[in-house]
Amino acid sequence: MLRNPRDWQSLLYLLLQPLLVAYLWCFGAQNTLSWLVYGVVLFLSLGVSVIHHNHTHLRIWRNKQLNRGTDFWITLLQGHPTFVFYPAHIANHHRYHHGPKDAARTYRFGGDSNHLLGYLLHPFQAAVVLYPLFLHWLNHLRSKKVRAYCLRQYLAVILLWGALALIDGQKFIFLVLIPQLHGLHWLLATNYLQHAHADGHSKINFARNFEGWVNPLCFNIGLHTAHHRHPRAHWSELTRLHPQYRAQIHPDLNAGPLMAYMARTFVLSIFSPRRRSRSLMPEENTDSV
C-alpha cells in the first residue's frame, strides 16, 4: 500500500526512533552504548523532519486513513502538527521560491547573509514570521472538519507531553523534548543552508544543492533545485532529475558535501576571508523588512 517502495526507509525511521527512545527511557543513558543510541535518536529526529516534508509533498500511502494516521504519528514524534507544512511550505516557500514574497526568505532578516550567526538565528526568526501564517490559514479554512483535524494534532501533542512529563519530567525533557527541538531546529535551519546567498529573484539560481551522504541518509534533501522544479516527484526520483539542474545553476550553488560546506562557510570563513560565502543576489534586490 506504499505509494513508492523506497519509503520502507521512511517507515524504518518512523518506527526506530520511538523504539530507541523507549529503550533509553527504560534503561537510561549510563554507558557508551546508550549515548551512541541517543546520538542515533538525535539523527532520526532530523530524518523524521525530512519525512514530514516529503509526506506533505507526496503522501506515503495510497490509503487515506493510513495517511491520516501517519500525520498523527509524525505529529507526536516531532512535537508539532504536520499541517503547518501546507501554509508555510507549500503555499509560501514553493510558491515564491525564496523570492521577495517568501515569508521566511533568508535575506528578510537583517539583509543578505550567510554566516554562523545568521544560521543560528534563522530558525527563531523564521518561527516568528511563520506562526502567523499557520494561524491565518487555520482561521480562514472553510471546512470546520479540516480545522478540527488540525487542532486535534495540537491536542495530541499536548496530551503526549503532559502524560510523559507526569511520568518522569527529567526523562521527558532529555529523551523527548530535546530531540524534538533538535529536529525542529534542522527543519527551519535547512532553509538557511539551502538558500542563503542564493538569488531569490532568479528562475534557476534560488537554491543550493548538496551531495554526499546527506542524500541517501536523509531522503535526497540536498538535491533542492530539482525538488523545487518537481515538487510532486518522489524523493527517490531526485537523483535522476538532479544532473540536468546541476549543469544549469551557478557553480557556487553546487556546494558538495553538507558538513564540508558548513565547516568552511560557518567556521573556516571566520579566519579565512577567501572562504566566505558570496551573495549571488544584486544589492538592489535585497531587503531587511
N, C-alpha and C positions, 0 to 999 in steps of 0.2 A: 504493500500500500504506500510505500515511499514514492514520491514523485521522481526521485533520482536515486539509484542505488548507492551513489557515493555518499549519501547522507547517513550511512552507517557510522561514519566518523562523527557526525553531529550527535547522533544518538549515544555513541560511546562517551563523549564528553558530558552530555546531559545526565547520564547515569553515573559515571565515575566520580564526578565532583561531589555530589551529596553522599555517596558511599564513603569517600575518603574523609569527608567532614564527620560522618558518623563514627568512623574508626577512631579519629582523633578525639572526638567527644567522649568515647568510651574508655580509651586507653591513654589519652593525654600525649603531650609532646615532651617526652622525658629522655629521649635518646636521639642519636644521629638519624636513624631511620625515620623517626616521627617528624623531625624537622625537614627531612627530604620530602616526606609526604605532604607537609604543609606547603613547601615550595611548589609541588605539583598542584595543590589546591589553588594557589595564587595564579599559576599559569592557566589553569582551567577556568578561573573566573574571567580571565581575558578571552579565552576561547568561547565561553558562553555569550559574552557580549557580541562577538562576531556572528555567532549562530543566531542571536536575536536579530541582528542586522539582516542576515541572509533570509531568515524566516519571514521577515516583513516584506522583502522584495519578491520572494517566491516561496510560497508555503511548502513546508516539508512534506506534508501528507496530501493524498488525494481526497481524503475523508475530512469533512468539515468538522466533525466532533473531535477527531484526533488533533486537528489544527488548533481548536479552541483549548483542548487540554494541554497542548504544548505551550500555548500562550500563557496559561496559568503556571505551568511548570517553570518556564523561563522567568516569569514574574517573581516567583518565590526564590529562585536561585540568584537573581540579580538584585532583588530588593527594591525594584521599582517596576511600574507597569510596562507591558510590552506595547501598549497602544501609543506611547509617546513618540515612537518612530514615525508614525504617519504624519502628524503636523510638523515635527522638527526635521525629519529627514526626507521623506517622500515629497511632501508639499512645499518644502522650503529648500533644502540643500540640492536635491536632484532637479528641482525646478529652475533654480538660479545658478547652479554650478559655480559656487564661490564668487558670484558676481555681486554688484552693489546692493541688490535686494536680498541677498542671502543673510539671514538674521545673525548667523554665527560666523560670518566671514572673518578670517584671522586679522585682516587689516582694519577691522572696525575698532579694535581696542588699542588706542594709542598709536595708530599708524602701522605701516607695513613692516613687520619684524620677523625674524627667525633666529631666536637665541634661547638660552636656557630659561631665563626669567619668563619670557613670553610663553614658552612651552608649559611651565609650571602653573602660570596664571590662567591660561586659556580655559581649562575645564571650569573654573569658578566663573570666569567672565561669560562663557557660553551658557552656563546654567542660569545666570541672571536674566539673559535675554530670551532663552528658550522656554523657560517655565511659563511666562505669559502666553506663549503660543499654545501650550497644552491647555491652559485654562480657557483661552479664547475658542479653541477648537471644540472643547467639551461644551461650552456654553452655547455654541451655535449648531450643535448637532440637531438635526431634525428628528431623528429617531430616538425616542426615550429608551428603547430596548438597547440600542448601541451605547448610549450614555450610561445606562445601568451596568452593562457589561464591563465598561471601562472602569467605573467606580468600584465594581466588585474586585478588580485587580488591586486597587489600593487597599481595600478591606482585607484581602488575602495576605498582603504584606504585613499590615498592622497586627493581624491575628497571629501570624507566624512569629514576628518579632516579640510580641507580648508573651506568648507561650514559652519561647526559648529563654527569654530574659528572666521569666519567673522561675524556670527550672534551674538555670545557672547563668547569672548575669555575666560573669567573667568569661565563661566559655562562649557565650553568645557573642560577645564583643570580639574575641580573638578568632573564633572559628567561623563566624557567620558575617558579622558586620564589617570587619576589616577586609576580608576577601571581596565582599560586595562593593565596598568603596574603592578597592583596587580595580575591580572590573569597570566600575563607573568612571574612574579616572581615565583608563585607557579608551573607553568608549568615546569620551569627549576629547581627550588629548590627541587621538588619532587624526582628528580633523586638522589640527595644527601640523602634525607630521606630514600629512598628505597635501596640504595646500599653502602653508606659509611660504611667502616669496614666489608663489606661482602667480600667473596673471589672470585675475578674476574676470577680465574683460575679453580674454582670448577665447576662441571657439575650440582650441585644442590644448593650449598651454596652461590650463587651470588646475592641473593635478600632478602630483609627484608619484612615481612608481618605485616599488622596492622589489628586489629579487632575493633569492636565497631561501633559507629555511623557514622564514616567516610565512611563506605561502603554503607549503604542504602542512605545516603545523596549525596555521590559522586561516585555512579555507581561502587561500589566494587573496587575502585582504590587501596585499601590496600592489596588486595589478589594478590600480584605481582608475586610470583613464579608460580602460576597456570596460570596467564596471559602470562608469558614468555613461558611456556610449551605449551600453547594453544592460540597463538596469534590471531587466527581467530575465537575463541569462542566468542559468545556474552557475554557482561559483566555480564548479569544476570545468566549465567551458572557457573560463577566462584565460587559461594557459594557451588555448588555441587562438583567442582573439587578441591577446596582448602584443604579439610581434608586430602587427601592422601599425599599431599606435606608437610602439617604441621607436619606430623609424621616423615618425612624423613630428613628435614633440621636441621641444628644446632639449639638447643633451643634458643640461643640468637637472632636468626632471627625471632622468633615469639615474636614480640615486644609489643603485647597488644594494647590498645587504643593509637591513634596517639598523642593526646595532652599530655597524661601522659608520653609517650616516649620522646617528645620534652622537657617537663619540666625537667625530670631527666637527660637527655643527654646534653642539652644545658644550663641549669640554675643550677640545683642542683649539677651537677658534678663539677662546679667551686668551690664549698665549700666542697664537699664530694668526695674524690678520689675513694671511692668504687663504686660510681655511674657512673664513667667514662666508656665510651664505650671501648671495647677491640677489636682489629682487629682480624679477622679470617684468614687473609692472611699472609703466611710466609714472613718474611722480604725480602728474596732474590727475591720475586716476585713483590715487589712494585717498582714504579718508580716516577720520578718527571719531565718527559720530557714535 
